[in-house]
Amino acid sequence: MAILKSLVHTNIVKLHEIIDDKTSQCLYLVMDYLPGGTLADLLKDKKEGIPEQQARDYFRQLISAIHYCHEV
């Protein structure tokens, strides 16, 4: 959790706070709001798939975020 809080990258959602509610045994993560939803949400409605260029753009963003995580 501490590592996730320290990450600052365009393609990684910012984690602001972690709330551990011991009474309900729940852990809450306070993160930036993304009005467009997740990539999974976007893709589940595309039964016919997405254009190749769009898929390449998403893939580049994912790889950029993964690369950043391995460099910090």
Secondary structure, DSSP 8 states (H G I E B T S, - for coil): -HHHHH---TTS--EEEEEEETTTTEEEEEE---TT--HHHHHHT-TT---HHHHHHHHHHHHHHHHHHHH-
